[in-house]
Amino acid sequence: MAEHRGPPQKMEMQKHNHRHPNIASVYGFDQHEGVWFLVMECVEAEDLSSILKKGPIPVDEALEIGKQIAEALEAAREFHFDA
């Protein structure tokens, strides 16, 4: 695996504080001992892959999950980073 030595493509986050309940907040980027990392909100919840591993889910629950994903994707379009 190639080693990346600079900031992640000089990502600069927008100054606006746009929040969505299905998108974890990104607080910034930092570096420790030459390794860049993302600082983001810790979300205490069951992830979708864990839910799906349990087996089929009821149609009404699947529709609600799909709706939440679509709303999060729509909101994410408003976020952008300057490379």
CORKA-V572950 format. One record per residue. SS is DSSP state (helix for helix, strand for strand, loop for the rest). NEAR is the number of other C-alpha atoms within 8 Angstrom. Layout:
ss near
SS NEAR
SS NEAR
//
This chain:
ss near
loop 2
loop 3
loop 4
loop 5
loop 7
loop 7
loop 7
helix 6
helix 6
helix 8
loop 9
strand 7
strand 8
loop 7
loop 4
loop 4
loop 4
loop 4
loop 6
strand 8
loop 6
loop 7
strand 8
loop 10
loop 7
strand 8
strand 8
strand 8
strand 8
strand 8
strand 8
strand 7
loop 4
loop 6
strand 8
strand 12
strand 8
strand 9
strand 9
strand 9
loop 8
loop 5
loop 5
loop 4
loop 4
loop 6
loop 6
helix 6
helix 6
helix 8
helix 9
helix 9
helix 6
loop 6
loop 6
loop 5
loop 7
loop 6
helix 6
helix 6
helix 8
helix 9
helix 8
helix 8
helix 8
helix 8
helix 8
helix 9
helix 9
helix 8
helix 8
helix 12
helix 8
helix 8
helix 9
helix 8
loop 7
loop 6
loop 7
loop 7
strand 8
strand 7
loop 6
//
